Amino acid sequence: MLKDDPQITELDLDAYVDDQLSDLQRCEIEAHLGRNPEAAARVMRDMALQRELRRALAPPPAPPTLLKAGRRLARARRRDARLRRMLRLVPAVMLVSLGWLAHAGLTPLSVRESQASTPTPPMVTAALSAHEVSLLRAAMSSQPESALLDPDELRAATGIRLPGFDPSWTVRDAQVFPSPQGPGIEILFDTPRLGQVSHFAVRTGGFQVTMPRAHEAADQSITWFQIGETAHVLIAGAGRAEALLDASQGLSDTLY
């Protein structure tokens, strides 16, 4: 049992690492870890060890051609399932829609704004803004870029610990960038595999350990993860989500 918080035991921390807690319980554990650096370091070490064990026990990867065929089959099955659900719902949707239009007194040509879109995490929004500014600076001769990257100086000024970047990544610009979460660090790289990549890091104000997640937009690939109180967002060109996810995993490993 932990001396500073008698309500949280070592078993609770093990359950957090094994992802066996409810959202409320995870919030309580994360608040405790935010107050106890030693416990937080132990949890991050256990999660890193657990991930390494999963990698060691994972079956060998399938050939690329087989993976592509599997992804195409999975997409086709999802499309078929969505189409079947839509066909079943069409009669009911038409009846409900006609009743709503009659009740609201709207004509078939009336338009209402939809609110169905999923909100983007705040740090991703800030990262996209920083990425756009970096690209804008790169195209302007009157805004000289700074390729000098001093992780120790940046950590002392912002409290942000940067990951260990691939030595083949060339720093093109490094700036401290303002965001709603506070000062962040925006770094623009030229990479041999991913092309131009930006890395944005910012302190979120809360402790959390989040594995890298990916999102493929129309013209951008985005991944993000959080280690402790710092969130990290990587942005590259379209069609690079899987490779960017691998890069994010490698970066997150350097922070344990």
C-alpha positions in Angstrom: 0.0 0.0 0.0 1.3 3.5 -0.8 2.1 5.6 2.2 0.9 9.0 0.8 -2.5 7.8 -0.4 -3.9 4.9 1.6 -6.8 4.5 -0.8 -4.5 3.5 -3.7 -2.5 0.3 -3.6 0.0 -1.4 -5.8 -2.8 -3.6 -7.1 -4.6 -0.5 -8.3 -1.5 0.6 -10.2 -1.1 -2.9 -11.7 -4.8 -2.8 -12.8 -4.2 0.6 -14.4 -1.2 -0.8 -16.4 -3.4 -3.8 -17.5 -6.2 -1.4 -18.5 -8.7 -3.1 -16.1 -10.2 0.0 -14.6 -13.2 2.1 -15.3 -12.8 5.7 -16.7 -13.5 7.1 -13.2 -10.9 4.8 -11.6 -8.4 5.7 -14.2 -8.9 9.4 -13.5 -8.3 8.8 -9.8 -5.1 6.8 -10.5 -3.9 9.5 -13.0 -4.5 12.2 -10.4 -2.5 10.2 -7.9 0.4 9.7 -10.4 0.4 13.4 -11.1 1.2 13.9 -7.4 3.7 11.1 -7.1 6.6 11.2 -9.7 8.1 7.9 -8.4 4.8 6.0 -8.8 4.3 7.6 -12.3 7.8 6.5 -13.3 7.1 3.0 -12.1 3.8 2.8 -14.1 5.5 4.1 -17.3 8.3 1.5 -16.9 5.7 -1.3 -16.4 3.7 -0.1 -19.5 6.9 0.0 -21.6 7.8 -3.5 -20.4 4.3 -4.8 -21.2 4.5 -3.3 -24.7 7.9 -5.0 -25.3 6.5 -8.3 -24.2 3.6 -8.0 -26.6 6.1 -7.2 -29.4 8.2 -10.2 -28.5 5.2 -12.6 -28.4 3.5 -11.2 -31.4 3.4 -13.4 -34.5 5.6 -12.5 -37.4 4.2 -9.9 -39.7 2.3 -11.0 -42.8 3.6 -10.3 -46.3 2.7 -6.8 -47.5 0.6 -8.2 -50.3 -1.4 -10.2 -47.9 -1.9 -7.2 -45.6 -3.1 -5.1 -48.4 -5.6 -7.8 -49.5 -6.8 -8.2 -46.0 -7.4 -4.4 -45.6 -9.3 -4.3 -48.9 -11.4 -7.2 -47.8 -12.1 -5.6 -44.4 -13.1 -2.3 -46.1 -15.4 -4.1 -48.5 -17.1 -6.0 -45.6 -17.6 -2.8 -43.7 -19.1 -1.1 -46.7 -21.5 -4.0 -47.2 -22.5 -4.0 -43.6 -23.1 -0.2 -43.7 -25.1 -0.5 -46.9 -27.3 -3.3 -45.4 -28.0 -1.2 -42.3 -28.8 1.8 -44.4 -31.2 -0.1 -46.6 -33.0 -1.4 -43.5 -33.3 2.1 -42.1 -34.5 3.9 -45.2 -38.2 3.4 -44.7 -38.1 4.4 -41.1 -35.9 7.4 -41.8 -38.2 8.6 -44.5 -41.2 8.5 -42.3 -39.4 10.2 -39.4 -38.0 12.9 -41.7 -41.4 13.6 -43.3 -43.0 13.9 -39.9 -40.3 16.3 -38.6 -40.5 18.5 -41.7 -44.3 18.7 -41.3 -43.9 19.6 -37.7 -41.3 22.2 -38.3 -43.1 23.7 -41.2 -40.0 23.3 -43.5 -39.9 22.8 -47.2 -37.8 20.1 -48.8 -35.3 22.8 -49.8 -34.7 24.1 -46.3 -31.2 23.5 -44.9 -30.1 23.2 -41.3 -26.5 23.1 -40.0 -25.3 19.7 -38.8 -23.5 19.2 -35.5 -22.6 15.6 -36.0 -18.8 16.1 -36.4 -16.5 14.7 -33.7 -14.5 17.4 -32.0 -10.7 17.3 -32.5 -8.5 17.0 -29.4 -7.4 20.5 -28.4 -3.7 19.7 -28.7 -4.2 18.4 -32.3 -5.9 21.7 -33.2 -3.0 23.6 -31.8 -0.5 21.4 -33.6 -2.3 22.0 -36.9 -2.1 25.7 -36.4 1.6 25.5 -35.5 2.2 23.3 -38.6 0.6 25.8 -40.9 2.7 28.6 -39.5 5.9 26.6 -39.9 5.1 25.9 -43.5 4.3 29.6 -44.0 7.6 30.6 -42.4 9.5 28.1 -44.6 8.1 29.8 -47.7 9.1 33.3 -46.6 12.6 34.7 -47.1 11.9 37.5 -44.6 11.3 35.0 -41.8 14.5 33.1 -41.2 14.3 29.6 -40.0 16.1 28.4 -36.9 17.6 24.9 -37.3 19.2 25.0 -33.8 17.5 22.5 -31.5 18.6 22.6 -27.8 16.3 20.1 -25.9 17.8 21.1 -22.5 17.2 24.8 -23.0 13.7 24.2 -24.3 12.8 22.0 -21.4 14.1 24.6 -18.9 12.0 27.3 -20.6 8.8 25.3 -21.2 8.9 22.2 -18.9 8.5 20.0 -22.1 10.8 17.0 -22.5 11.3 16.2 -26.1 11.7 12.6 -27.4 14.8 11.2 -29.0 14.4 11.9 -32.7 15.8 9.7 -35.5 19.3 11.0 -36.4 18.3 10.8 -40.0 15.7 13.5 -39.4 17.1 17.0 -40.3 15.8 19.9 -38.3 14.6 22.7 -40.6 12.9 25.0 -38.1 12.4 24.9 -34.3 10.2 27.5 -32.5 8.3 28.0 -29.3 4.6 28.4 -30.4 1.7 29.8 -28.3 -1.4 27.6 -27.8 -4.5 27.5 -25.6 -2.7 24.9 -23.5 0.4 27.2 -23.0 3.7 27.4 -24.8 4.4 24.5 -27.1 7.4 23.5 -29.2 7.0 23.2 -32.9 9.8 21.5 -34.9 9.8 21.0 -38.7 11.9 18.1 -40.0 13.0 16.9 -43.4 13.0 13.1 -43.3 14.1 10.4 -45.8 11.0 8.2 -45.4 8.1 10.5 -44.5 9.2 13.7 -46.3 8.4 16.9 -44.4 7.2 16.1 -40.8 6.3 18.5 -38.0 6.4 17.6 -34.3 4.4 19.6 -31.8 4.7 19.1 -28.1 2.7 20.9 -25.3 1.8 20.3 -21.6 -1.8 19.5 -21.2 -2.1 20.2 -17.4 -3.1 16.6 -16.6 -1.2 13.3 -16.3 -2.1 10.6 -18.8 -0.4 7.8 -20.7 -1.9 7.4 -24.2 -0.6 5.1 -26.9 0.0 6.6 -30.3 -3.2 7.1 -32.4 -3.5 7.9 -36.1 -5.9 9.9 -38.2 -5.8 10.1 -42.0 -7.2 13.4 -43.4 -7.8 14.3 -47.0 -4.3 16.0 -47.3 -2.6 15.1 -44.1 -1.6 12.2 -41.9 -1.8 12.9 -38.1 -0.7 10.9 -35.1 -0.7 11.9 -31.4 0.2 10.4 -28.0 0.7 11.6 -24.4 3.3 10.6 -21.9 2.8 12.1 -18.4 1.7 15.7 -18.8 3.1 16.3 -22.3 1.2 15.5 -25.5 3.0 15.0 -28.8 1.5 15.4 -32.3 3.1 14.5 -35.6 1.9 15.7 -39.0 3.0 14.5 -42.4 1.6 14.4 -45.9 -1.4 12.3 -46.9 -1.1 8.5 -47.2 1.6 8.2 -44.5 -0.5 7.4 -41.5 0.9 3.9 -40.9 4.5 5.0 -41.3 3.9 8.0 -39.1 2.3 5.8 -36.4 5.5 3.6 -36.4 7.6 6.8 -36.0 5.3 8.0 -33.1 5.7 4.6 -31.4 9.5 4.9 -31.6 9.4 8.4 -30.2 7.2 7.4 -27.3 9.6 4.6 -26.4 12.4 7.1 -25.9 10.3 8.9 -23.2 10.1 6.0 -20.7 
